[in-house]
Amino acid sequence: MLRGAIDVHVHAFPDSRPRSLDGIDAARFAKDRGMRAIVLKNHYESTAGLAYLVRLVVPDIQVFGGIDLNLTVGGINPAAVEHMTRVSGGWGRVVWMPTFDAENQVRYSKEQRPFVSISRNGELLPPVRDVISIIAKYGLVLATGHSSADEGLLLLREGRRQGVRQMVVTHAMLAPVLMDLPHMTEAVKLGAFIEFVGGSLATSDAETRLRRFTEAIRSVGPASCILSSDLGQPGNALPADGFGEFLVALRAKGFSDQEIALMSKENPARLLGLP
């Protein structure tokens, strides 16, 4: 089921957080399993340069990177996004709005530390609109990160207004995003894909999570959904293996091979602008 698949959410070394493998091995394992592409994600620095290097070492698989707009890159920093587009190879493809440093994440976690805001009083902040303009200009992917469900819709509305062609709601149903079906339905109408991440299927809540995912995918339709792993953490399955387990688990929930291929191959290719 992995042959030709694309995982748009892979964590790997180098990183400041523990990871189970580096970007080179993540690409090698994915290539060995017949996958078409992966996107390397780091919460705290751009992975555009890493994608360039990994492609040199591991040919015959497409590797992309991106940038998370957390505090370490200056938060909502148009200059950082513009710079990513100029990194060798041009493989920086995804712009995630703030994740671990997002105001929504910090408040959800009840932490007392600095955070990155994207909105105030129900309106996006001007630098956020500037970043979205750069995303539109260079044909990048707008990912909503750990923004709240309502903030996610603000981002997607602005993305659509500015002509962004590729948008995705980052792990829409997981905390701290917690989109419900009406939110996801509106996101789809705005032109976004809804991302469902497999994560670890060995946890006690895995079956409940799969059941909720299944119901949501059936409601919004596989044509508007993307599957990914969000793996690379120590103790969990390696990204390619865990991604494969996720696809098999969804097939056991009644999805056809064609539906799974749509969500794991065709839709991610459209998101990344691949033919």
C-alpha positions in Angstrom: 0.0 0.0 0.0 3.0 2.3 0.4 4.1 2.1 -3.2 3.8 5.6 -4.6 2.6 7.0 -1.3 3.6 10.5 0.0 4.0 11.3 3.7 3.7 15.0 4.3 4.5 14.9 8.0 7.8 13.3 9.0 9.9 14.2 12.0 13.6 13.4 11.9 17.1 14.5 13.1 18.7 17.0 13.1 16.4 18.4 15.7 16.5 19.8 19.3 13.9 17.1 20.3 14.4 13.4 20.5 13.8 11.6 17.2 14.1 8.0 16.1 16.1 8.5 12.9 17.6 11.2 10.8 16.3 12.7 7.6 18.6 10.5 5.4 17.4 7.3 7.0 13.8 8.5 6.8 14.2 8.9 3.1 16.0 5.6 2.7 13.3 3.7 4.5 10.6 5.4 2.5 12.4 4.7 -0.8 12.9 1.1 0.1 9.2 0.7 0.7 8.4 2.2 -2.7 7.2 5.6 -1.5 7.2 8.6 -3.9 7.9 11.5 -1.5 8.2 12.7 2.1 8.1 16.1 3.7 10.6 16.6 6.6 9.2 18.8 9.4 11.0 20.5 12.3 9.1 22.7 14.7 12.0 25.1 15.2 13.9 25.6 12.0 13.5 25.4 8.3 14.1 22.0 6.7 14.5 23.3 3.1 18.3 22.9 3.3 18.0 19.4 4.9 15.7 18.4 2.0 18.4 19.5 -0.5 21.1 17.5 1.2 18.9 14.4 1.7 18.1 14.4 -2.0 21.8 14.3 -2.8 22.4 11.3 -0.6 19.1 9.4 -1.4 18.2 9.7 -5.1 14.9 8.4 -6.6 12.6 9.7 -3.9 11.4 13.3 -3.7 12.1 15.0 -0.4 10.6 18.3 0.6 11.0 20.6 3.6 9.2 23.6 5.1 9.2 26.1 7.9 7.3 26.3 11.2 6.6 29.8 12.3 7.5 29.4 15.9 9.6 31.7 18.1 13.0 30.3 16.9 12.5 31.6 13.4 11.0 34.9 14.6 7.4 33.8 14.8 5.3 35.2 12.0 8.3 36.3 10.0 7.8 37.1 6.3 11.6 37.4 5.9 12.1 33.9 7.1 9.5 32.5 4.6 11.0 34.5 1.8 14.4 33.2 2.6 13.2 29.6 2.6 12.1 30.0 -1.0 15.7 30.9 -2.0 17.4 28.0 -0.3 19.3 25.7 -2.7 17.1 23.4 -4.7 13.8 25.2 -3.9 12.6 22.2 -2.0 11.1 24.2 0.9 7.5 23.7 0.1 5.3 24.0 3.2 4.7 26.9 5.6 3.2 25.8 8.9 1.6 28.4 11.0 2.9 28.3 14.6 2.8 24.8 16.3 4.3 24.3 19.7 4.7 28.1 20.2 1.2 28.9 18.9 -0.9 31.0 21.3 -3.6 28.3 21.0 -1.1 25.5 22.0 0.3 27.4 25.0 -3.1 28.3 26.3 -4.4 24.8 25.7 -1.4 23.4 27.6 -1.9 25.9 30.4 1.7 27.0 30.2 3.2 30.3 31.2 5.6 31.2 28.5 6.0 33.4 25.4 3.8 32.4 22.4 3.1 33.5 18.8 -0.2 35.0 18.1 -1.8 35.0 14.6 -5.1 36.8 15.4 -6.6 39.4 17.7 -10.3 40.0 18.2 -11.2 37.6 15.4 -8.9 39.2 12.8 -5.6 38.0 11.4 -2.6 40.1 12.4 -1.0 42.1 9.5 2.2 40.0 9.4 0.1 36.9 9.0 -1.5 38.4 5.9 2.0 39.3 4.6 3.1 35.7 5.1 0.1 34.4 3.2 0.9 36.8 0.4 4.4 35.2 0.1 2.8 31.7 0.2 0.6 32.8 -2.7 3.4 34.4 -4.7 5.7 31.4 -4.6 3.0 28.6 -4.8 3.8 27.3 -1.4 1.5 25.2 0.9 -0.4 27.0 3.7 -0.7 24.6 6.7 -2.7 25.8 9.7 -0.3 24.4 12.4 -1.6 24.3 15.9 -4.0 27.2 15.4 -7.5 26.9 16.9 -10.3 25.7 14.7 -11.7 29.2 14.3 -8.2 30.6 13.6 -7.7 27.9 11.0 -10.8 29.1 9.1 -9.5 32.7 9.3 -6.2 31.5 7.7 -8.0 29.6 5.0 -10.4 32.4 4.2 -7.4 34.8 3.8 -5.5 32.2 1.8 -8.4 31.8 -0.6 -8.8 35.6 -0.8 -5.1 36.0 -1.8 -5.1 33.1 -4.2 -3.2 30.4 -2.3 -3.8 27.2 -4.3 -2.6 24.6 -1.8 -3.9 24.6 1.8 -4.2 21.9 4.5 -5.6 21.8 8.0 -2.8 20.3 10.1 -4.1 17.2 12.0 -7.5 18.8 12.2 -9.1 16.5 14.9 -6.2 16.4 17.3 -5.5 18.7 20.2 -5.1 21.6 20.3 -6.8 22.1 16.9 -9.9 20.1 17.7 -11.9 20.9 14.6 -15.4 19.5 14.6 -17.4 18.5 11.5 -18.8 21.9 10.7 -15.3 23.4 10.9 -13.9 20.7 8.6 -16.8 21.1 6.2 -16.2 24.8 5.9 -12.4 24.3 5.5 -13.1 22.0 2.5 -15.4 24.5 1.0 -12.6 27.0 1.2 -10.4 24.7 -0.8 -8.3 23.0 1.9 -7.4 19.4 2.5 -8.1 17.9 5.9 -5.0 16.1 7.3 -5.5 12.9 9.4 -2.3 11.6 11.0 -1.7 8.0 12.1 0.7 8.6 14.9 1.2 5.6 17.2 -1.4 2.9 16.8 -0.1 1.2 20.0 -1.7 3.6 22.4 -4.8 2.9 24.4 -6.8 5.5 22.5 -5.8 4.3 19.0 -9.0 2.4 18.2 -11.2 5.3 19.3 -9.1 7.7 17.3 -9.4 5.5 14.2 -13.1 5.3 14.6 -13.4 9.0 14.9 -11.2 9.5 11.9 -13.3 7.1 9.8 -16.5 8.9 10.6 -15.0 12.3 9.7 -13.4 11.1 6.5 -16.7 9.6 5.4 -18.5 12.8 6.2 -16.1 15.2 4.4 -15.2 12.7 1.7 -11.8 11.1 0.8 -11.4 13.5 -2.1 -10.8 16.2 0.5 -8.5 14.3 2.9 -4.8 13.6 3.3 -3.3 10.8 5.3 0.2 11.2 6.9 2.2 9.7 9.7 3.4 12.5 12.1 6.0 10.0 13.2 9.7 10.1 14.1 9.4 10.1 17.9 11.4 7.5 19.9 9.4 4.6 21.0 7.0 4.8 18.0 7.1 3.0 14.7 9.5 4.5 12.2 7.6 6.9 9.9 7.4 4.7 6.8 6.4 1.6 8.8 3.9 3.5 10.9 2.4 5.1 7.8 1.9 1.7 6.3 0.2 0.5 9.5 -2.1 3.5 9.4 -3.2 2.7 5.8 -3.8 -0.9 6.6 -5.8 0.0 9.7 -8.0 2.3 7.6 -8.5 -0.4 5.0 -9.7 -2.6 7.9 -12.3 0.2 8.7 -13.8 -0.3 5.2 -12.0 2.1 3.0 -11.2 0.7 -0.5 -7.7 0.6 -1.9 -8.7 3.3 -4.3 -9.9 5.6 -1.5 -6.7 5.0 0.4 -4.6 5.7 -2.7 -6.5 8.9 -3.2 -5.8 10.1 0.3 -2.1 8.9 0.5 -0.9 9.4 -3.0 -3.1 11.6 -5.3 -4.2 14.3 -2.8 -0.7 14.8 -1.2 0.7 15.1 -4.8 -1.8 17.8 -5.5 -0.9 19.6 -2.2 2.8 19.6 -3.1 2.1 20.6 -6.7 3.4 17.3 -8.2 2.2 16.1 -11.6 
